[in-house]
Amino acid sequence: MIRLFKHYIPYNVVLLCLVDFALLVVAGEAAWRIRVGQIGTDIGSLADRSLGLGGFALLVWLAMIAVGTYGPEALRSIRFAIARLLVAVSLGVLGIAFINLVLPGSAFWRSVLLYAMVIALVALIGNRILATRMLGIEAFRRSILVLGAGPRAERLQRISARRESGFSTVAFVDMGDCEATVKGAVPRDSIPDLGRFVENAGASEVVLALQERRNSLPLQDLLRVKTKGVNVNDYSSFLERETGRVDLDTLNPSWLIFSDGFSAGRRLSSVAKRAFDIVVSLLILVIGLPLIAIFAVLVKLETRGPAFFRQTRIGLYGVPFDLFKLRSMRTDAEASGARWAEQDDPRITRVGRIIRTVRIDELPQVWSVLKGEMSFVGPRPEVPTFVTDLDRELPYYAERHVVKPGITGWAQINYPYGASIEDSRHKLEYDLYYAKNYTPFLDLLILLQTARVILWPEGAR
C-alpha cells in the first residue's frame, strides 16, 4: 500500500486513479479536436486549453471518488463500476456546465462536453475491462508471510481470501506459541534460515501474528528477515492498514502510545479545518435556509409539535452541547427515554422518512458547526445515556472524544447504521482510526464519499 498523509491506499487503486485521470485528459482533448474539426476552426495551442482540460479531468475524477468508483465493490464488479461511472461522469459534466454558466468562457463549450462525456465513459469502462481481463485482481496483491499459525493467523487467512483483499498469504510459519489452527503451516524448527525462507517464498512483507508475545518474540528471526530487505509489521498495525479501522480485539495501550498517530503536528491542520468549517457552514446556512424552511413547514403540517428536534449530545473532550435537527419522528418518540432507531422504525413520520433518506434533517446541525461545537467531519455525537453505557461496555470509547464530533465521518461512510452494542463496537473501531490518523486529506476523502452515501442510502434510518 501507498501511504498518503497517514492514510493507506492500495497500489491497485492508486494505479487505477492515475490511469483514469490520464484517460480523462485524453478524452477532453479528443472531444475538443472532434468538435473544432466539425466547425472548421483552428485547433489552437494545447497550452491555451490546458487549464480547461485539467479542470475537466479533476472535476470528473473527484466525482468518481465521491460516488465510490474506487470502492471494493466497483473494483470487483464491472457492472457495479459501470453504474457508478455513469453517475460520476454525469455529475462531473453537470458541474463543469454550471461553472461555464456562472463564469462564461472559463470551461469547455457545452457541445465539447457532450463528446467528452461519451469518450470518457468508453475509455474508463474499457480501462476497467482491460485491467480485469488481462491483469486480474491478483496482479495487484502483495504477498505476505505470516509468523504464527493460531487464531490470529487464521483471521489473516480469511481476510486474504476475500476478493477485494489487497494481499495474499504465501506461507504460515508455526512458531510454537499456541496450538496451530491453520492447515499447512510450516513448523519453525524445520526452517534452518528464516530469512532465506522468506526470500524464496517471494514475500514482500512479514506479519507477526503470535497469540502470546511475552518472552516469545523471535528477535533473531525478525532481524534476519529485516536484513533481507523485507518489511516486518506487527499484527495490530497490519490490520489497521488493511481494514481502515483500529482492531479492538488486539488493541493494547502500549500500541496506541508507541504507534504513529495523535501527533501534535496536526495543530495547523486543525486551524485550516476550523476555517473550512466556518466558511462552508455560512454558505450552507445562507443557501439552505429556504430548504430548511420548506421542510420545517411540511413537518408541522404532518404532525403537531415543534419542527425542530433539540437534544443534548456529548462533544469534544466529553463536553455536552445541544444539537438541532429537523424533527423526523413523532413528538412522543422518546417519551420513555432515548433509544436507537430501528429498521422501519414506526416512530418515523412520512416526511421524516424522506428527509432522513436524503439527509436533509441534518442541515440544522450546520449551526453547531458554525459555533464550533461540531465539525463537518468527525465521529457522530451520542446522547449522554448512550455514552455512559458504551463507555462501560467498550474499551477506549472515551478516546473517540479527542476530536470534535461531526455531521459525517469515517464510520458513517464505511459501516451501515447500527442499533446495538456490537454495531457501536464496529463503528468505534473506525472512529478510533479517524481520531488517530486525522489529516485534511482524510477529511476530503470522507466529504467526497459522503456523496455516495447520500446518492445510494446505505442503512439510513
Residue pairs with C-beta under 8 A, 6 or more apart in sequence:
1 8
1 9
1 10
1 11
1 142
1 166
1 241
1 242
2 8
2 9
2 10
2 11
2 14
3 9
4 441
5 439
5 440
5 441
5 442
6 260
6 261
6 437
6 439
6 442
7 437
7 439
7 441
7 442
7 445
8 241
8 242
8 244
10 140
10 166
11 140
11 142
11 166
12 75
12 137
12 140
12 141
12 166
13 70
13 75
15 140
16 70
16 75
16 127
16 128
16 131
17 61
17 70
19 127
20 61
20 64
20 124
20 127
21 57
21 58
21 61
23 120
23 123
23 124
23 127
24 56
24 57
24 60
24 61
24 120
24 123
24 124
25 53
25 54
25 56
25 57
26 123
27 116
27 119
27 120
27 123
28 52
28 53
28 56
28 57
28 108
28 112
28 116
28 120
29 46
29 49
29 53
30 115
30 116
30 119
31 108
31 112
31 113
31 114
31 115
31 116
31 119
32 43
32 49
32 53
32 108
32 112
32 116
33 43
34 115
35 109
35 111
35 112
35 115
36 42
36 43
36 44
37 43
52 107
52 108
55 96
55 99
55 107
56 92
56 96
56 107
56 108
56 113
56 116
59 92
59 95
59 96
60 88
60 89
60 92
60 93
60 120
61 92
62 92
62 448
63 87
63 88
63 89
63 91
63 92
63 95
64 70
64 84
64 85
64 88
64 89
64 92
65 445
65 448
65 449
66 88
66 91
66 448
66 449
66 450
66 451
66 452
67 84
67 87
67 88
67 91
67 451
67 452
67 455
67 456
68 74
68 84
68 449
68 452
68 456
69 81
69 84
69 85
69 88
71 452
72 164
73 80
73 164
74 80
74 81
74 84
75 81
75 137
75 164
76 137
76 163
76 164
78 125
78 128
78 129
78 132
81 125
81 128
82 125
82 128
85 121
85 124
85 125
86 121
87 455
89 117
89 120
89 121
89 124
90 117
93 113
93 116
93 117
96 107
96 108
96 113
97 107
97 110
97 113
99 106
99 107
100 106
100 107
100 108
100 109
100 110
108 116
137 163
137 164
138 168
140 166
141 165
141 166
141 167
141 168
142 166
142 167
142 168
142 204
142 205
143 167
143 168
143 169
143 170
143 201
143 202
143 203
143 204
143 205
144 156
144 160
144 167
144 168
144 169
144 170
144 203
144 204
144 205
144 206
144 207
145 169
145 170
145 171
145 172
145 173
145 198
145 201
145 203
145 205
145 206
145 207
146 153
146 156
146 157
146 169
146 171
146 172
146 173
146 182
146 206
146 207
146 209
147 173
147 175
147 206
147 207
147 208
147 209
147 210
147 218
147 221
148 172
148 173
148 174
148 175
148 177
148 208
148 209
148 210
148 211
149 172
149 173
149 174
149 175
149 178
149 180
149 181
149 182
149 185
150 177
150 178
150 179
150 180
150 181
150 182
150 209
150 210
150 211
151 178
151 181
151 211
152 209
152 210
152 211
152 235
152 250
153 172
153 181
153 182
153 185
153 209
154 181
154 182
156 169
156 207
156 209
156 238
157 169
157 172
157 182
159 165
159 242
159 243
160 167
160 168
160 169
165 242
166 242
167 205
167 242
170 201
170 202
170 203
171 186
171 197
171 201
171 203
172 182
172 184
172 185
172 186
173 185
173 186
173 187
173 188
173 191
173 194
173 197
174 180
174 182
174 185
174 186
174 187
174 188
175 188
175 210
175 216
175 218
176 187
176 188
176 189
177 210
177 211
177 212
177 213
177 216
178 210
178 211
178 212
186 197
188 194
188 218
188 221
191 197
193 224
194 218
194 221
194 224
194 225
195 221
195 224
195 225
195 227
195 228
196 228
198 206
198 225
198 228
198 230
199 228
199 230
203 230
204 230
204 231
205 230
205 231
205 232
205 233
206 222
206 225
206 230
206 231
206 232
206 233
207 233
207 234
207 235
207 238
208 217
208 222
208 232
208 233
208 234
208 235
209 235
210 216
210 217
210 235
222 232
225 232
226 232
233 241
234 255
235 250
236 246
236 247
236 250
236 251
236 252
236 255
236 259
237 255
237 259
239 247
239 250
240 246
240 247
240 433
244 410
244 414
244 430
244 433
245 414
245 426
245 429
245 430
245 432
245 433
246 429
246 432
246 433
246 436
247 429
248 394
248 395
248 396
248 425
248 428
248 429
248 432
251 395
251 396
256 262
256 396
256 399
256 436
259 436
261 436
261 437
262 402
262 435
262 436
266 438
266 439
269 438
269 439
269 440
272 440
273 375
273 377
273 440
273 443
274 372
274 375
276 376
277 369
277 370
277 372
277 375
277 376
278 370
280 376
281 366
281 367
281 369
281 370
281 376
282 370
284 363
284 366
285 366
285 367
285 370
288 363
288 366
291 360
291 363
292 326
292 360
292 363
292 364
295 326
295 351
295 355
295 360
296 307
296 308
296 326
297 307
298 351
299 307
299 326
299 327
299 328
299 349
299 351
299 352
299 355
300 307
302 349
302 350
302 351
303 330
303 331
303 349
304 331
305 327
305 330
305 331
306 327
306 331
307 326
307 327
308 324
308 325
308 326
308 327
308 364
309 324
309 325
309 326
309 327
309 328
309 329
310 322
310 323
310 324
311 322
311 323
311 325
311 338
311 383
312 320
312 321
312 322
312 323
312 383
312 384
313 320
313 321
313 322
313 323
313 381
313 382
313 383
313 384
313 405
314 320
314 381
314 382
314 383
314 384
314 387
314 401
314 405
315 321
315 373
315 374
315 381
315 401
315 404
315 405
316 373
316 401
316 402
316 403
316 404
316 405
317 401
317 402
318 387
318 398
318 401
320 384
321 368
321 373
321 374
321 381
322 368
323 365
323 368
323 374
323 381
324 364
324 365
324 367
324 368
325 361
325 362
325 364
325 365
326 355
326 360
326 361
326 363
326 364
327 352
327 361
328 348
328 349
328 351
328 352
328 353
328 355
328 356
328 361
329 345
329 347
329 348
329 349
329 352
330 347
330 349
333 347
337 385
338 383
338 385
338 386
340 386
340 418
340 419
340 420
341 347
341 348
341 417
341 419
341 461
342 419
342 461
343 461
345 461
348 356
348 461
352 361
354 360
355 361
356 460
356 461
357 457
357 460
358 454
358 457
359 453
359 454
359 460
362 407
365 374
365 407
366 407
368 374
369 375
369 376
369 407
373 404
374 381
374 404
374 405
374 406
374 407
375 403
375 404
375 405
375 406
375 407
376 406
376 407
376 408
376 443
376 447
377 406
377 407
377 408
377 409
377 410
377 434
377 443
377 446
377 447
378 403
378 404
378 405
378 406
378 409
378 434
379 400
379 401
379 403
379 405
379 406
379 409
379 411
379 431
379 434
379 435
380 405
380 406
380 409
380 411
380 412
380 427
381 405
382 390
386 424
387 397
389 421
390 397
390 421
390 424
390 428
391 397
391 398
393 421
394 421
394 424
394 425
394 428
396 428
396 432
397 428
399 432
399 435
400 428
400 431
400 432
400 435
402 435
403 434
403 435
403 438
408 446
408 447
408 450
408 453
409 430
409 431
409 434
409 446
410 430
410 431
410 433
410 434
410 442
410 446
411 427
411 428
411 430
411 431
411 434
412 450
412 453
413 446
413 449
413 450
413 452
413 453
414 430
415 423
415 426
415 427
415 430
416 458
416 459
417 423
417 459
417 460
417 461
418 424
418 426
418 427
418 459
419 461
434 442
453 460
